[in-house]
Amino acid sequence: MRPGAVILGLTAEPETLVERVLGQARKEGTGAARPLLAGDPVARMRSLQDVRGELYRRADITIITENMSPAAVAQRAEQAVRDRATAGAVPDLSIGTPIERSDLYIKRGVRSLVGILARERWPRSRRCWIVTDDNVAQYWLTETASALREADFDLREFVVPAGEESKSLAQLSHLLDGMTTSGVSRSDVVVALGGGMVGDLAGLAAAVCLRGLSLVQMPTSLLAMVDSSVGGKTGINTDGGKNMVGAFYQPGLVLIDPDFLGTLPDAEYRSGMAEVIKHAWIQPSTPLASGQLMEQLNRLASLDPIADDAAVEIVRSNVRTKHSVVQADERESGLRMILNFGHTAGHAIEADGYRYRHGEAVALGMLAAAHIAASMDLIGGDSVQALAEMIERAGLPTRLNGSIGTVLDNMRSDKKNVAGVQRWILPSTNGGVVIRDDVERQAVVNALAAIGGS
Ligand SMILES: NC(=O)c1ccc[n+]([C@@H]2O[C@H](COP(=O)([O-])OP(=O)(O)OC[C@H]3O[C@@H](n4cnc5c(N)ncnc54)[C@H](O)[C@@H]3O)[C@@H](O)[C@H]2O)c1
């Protein structure tokens, strides 16, 4: 049925449901013929609800029918479906997981629907915890908070300092202490309003608080829209490296509103372009197997995120690309590793004092991987040149200002190493990428030197 269909769920307390079922049976004169409710009918109903809960949770709109006549329920359902159609709120994509379903919306203005969509999805929720950073807060917090208040959520706000340093155990513990000492309950919702830093931090808090709260990702940076908000990876950094502590945890809702890009600083926009370029290079190896993103990128020398609807299309293509990979391999046991193109060296470059933005480090990491691939005859020098030009056109660095030794040291402690072996995602001649764990140390040193490392 998905995507495009609206699934309606009707529910009530077990006592009410038993009363209705037995009342109906009495009316029909089949009072005894309810084997599923034999024994203690309310307890049986509760356990049926538990067993079937996963399916019921897939509903887009859930109506609690307590004290409502069938006519009133029908009216409410009609209204809810109509409101939704008017708002154009039909998910673009869904990722199904055993526990929850993740619905992704990509649309200008979808941010204003956060209250409606969260309320429909979690009708019994009382409280909502918004996590954001102090840059994003000044532009978008008031508006987001009122959309949630209008949907009857009791709000609590956490504004953490902007910057990668906040993706820390200290901030995680600040959030968790704040939530657990202020009466957090299992039905609460966490809204991550911000870039990848906020998404990763708030996502992890949602994953571990009371063993899992509902989560909404509202990505505000290009990087978070095209990459980090999709796929359910959350995490924080430790002294041992980037993303060393984390969890796979799917958000129930991902609301991608390109209008957020209107306040994103230019350097951050460019940083996000690195993940767009990454997706363009890996796309032939994804289940979508197309070169559409590369074409889109080549057609556009530069993008104006506000005026240019092409930017919305690019976001859409990226989300589809990432979604196709994540759906095929949610836990990163195989295919999903190709999303790490540029990240083997990129993370190590980023972790060297966090002088480069994530996207800038990934751009350098992709270029290093291309040099390695060329040295292994996987691609020609012309492909390395094409990648370098694309990176340059996006306003990203092509020269590494840093020490090769430090990058190599950081790579040694990368959590993606398996039994001490480094895994590389390398571009290949026929388009797309290959996964290799037989890259010689000297090839890495040469590649880092080729991009300017000293
Ligand atoms: N979970 C994943 O799958 C995944 C994937 C890729 C990257 N990441 C992580 O994402 C992080 C990088 O994400 P990022 O580049 O978005 O960094 P970020 O969240 O630090 O945002 C970058 C800067 O832009 C500001 N900003 C964001 N949106 C804004 C807006 N609309 N208006 C004004 N300012 C805005 C932020 O305040 C910050 O100063 C890294 O921690 C990286 O490890 C995670």
The ligand as a MOL file (V3000), in Angstrom:
LIG
                    3D

  0  0  0     0  0            999 V3000
M  V30 BEGIN CTAB
M  V30 COUNTS 44 48 0 0 0
M  V30 BEGIN ATOM
M  V30 1 N 24.0990 9.7520 11.6360 0
M  V30 2 C 24.6080 9.7100 10.4260 0
M  V30 3 O 24.3010 8.8240 9.6190 0
M  V30 4 C 25.5810 10.7970 10.0030 0
M  V30 5 C 25.9550 10.9080 8.6500 0
M  V30 6 C 26.7960 11.9560 8.2910 0
M  V30 7 C 27.2410 12.8500 9.2460 0
M  V30 8 N 26.8610 12.6960 10.5480 0 CHG=1
M  V30 9 C 27.3100 13.6370 11.5820 0
M  V30 10 O 26.7230 14.9040 11.2940 0
M  V30 11 C 27.5530 15.9220 11.8610 0
M  V30 12 C 27.7610 16.9950 10.8240 0
M  V30 13 O 26.4980 17.5380 10.4750 0
M  V30 14 P 26.3400 19.0750 10.0970 0
M  V30 15 O 27.3170 19.4160 9.0280 0
M  V30 16 O 24.9090 19.3330 9.8690 0 CHG=-1
M  V30 17 O 26.8980 19.7810 11.4110 0
M  V30 18 P 26.1940 20.6520 12.5540 0
M  V30 19 O 24.9790 20.0290 13.0590 0
M  V30 20 O 27.2700 20.9660 13.5110 0
M  V30 21 O 25.7500 21.9700 11.7640 0
M  V30 22 C 26.7190 22.7870 11.1820 0
M  V30 23 C 26.5260 24.2570 11.6000 0
M  V30 24 O 25.3950 24.7740 10.9160 0
M  V30 25 C 24.4790 25.3550 11.8430 0
M  V30 26 N 23.1530 25.1900 11.2800 0
M  V30 27 C 22.5290 24.0260 10.9740 0
M  V30 28 N 21.3720 24.2850 10.3660 0
M  V30 29 C 21.2320 25.6220 10.3010 0
M  V30 30 C 20.2360 26.4910 9.7740 0
M  V30 31 N 19.1720 26.0450 9.1060 0
M  V30 32 N 20.4160 27.8100 9.9390 0
M  V30 33 C 21.5300 28.3040 10.5470 0
M  V30 34 N 22.5190 27.5280 11.0400 0
M  V30 35 C 22.3640 26.2080 10.9080 0
M  V30 36 C 24.7450 24.6360 13.1350 0
M  V30 37 O 24.3550 25.4340 14.2280 0
M  V30 38 C 26.2460 24.4450 13.0810 0
M  V30 39 O 26.9050 25.6090 13.5010 0
M  V30 40 C 28.8270 15.2480 12.2930 0
M  V30 41 O 28.8010 15.0620 13.6680 0
M  V30 42 C 28.7660 13.8900 11.5990 0
M  V30 43 O 29.4770 12.8890 12.2910 0
M  V30 44 C 26.0330 11.6880 10.9420 0
M  V30 END ATOM
M  V30 BEGIN BOND
M  V30 1 1 1 2
M  V30 2 2 2 3
M  V30 3 1 2 4
M  V30 4 1 4 5
M  V30 5 2 4 44
M  V30 6 2 5 6
M  V30 7 1 6 7
M  V30 8 2 7 8
M  V30 9 1 8 9
M  V30 10 1 8 44
M  V30 11 1 9 10
M  V30 12 1 9 42
M  V30 13 1 10 11
M  V30 14 1 11 12
M  V30 15 1 11 40
M  V30 16 1 12 13
M  V30 17 1 13 14
M  V30 18 2 14 15
M  V30 19 1 14 16
M  V30 20 1 14 17
M  V30 21 1 17 18
M  V30 22 2 18 19
M  V30 23 1 18 20
M  V30 24 1 18 21
M  V30 25 1 21 22
M  V30 26 1 22 23
M  V30 27 1 23 24
M  V30 28 1 23 38
M  V30 29 1 24 25
M  V30 30 1 25 26
M  V30 31 1 25 36
M  V30 32 1 26 27
M  V30 33 1 26 35
M  V30 34 2 27 28
M  V30 35 1 28 29
M  V30 36 1 29 30
M  V30 37 2 29 35
M  V30 38 1 30 31
M  V30 39 2 30 32
M  V30 40 1 32 33
M  V30 41 2 33 34
M  V30 42 1 34 35
M  V30 43 1 36 37
M  V30 44 1 36 38
M  V30 45 1 38 39
M  V30 46 1 40 41
M  V30 47 1 40 42
M  V30 48 1 42 43
M  V30 END BOND
M  V30 END CTAB
M  END
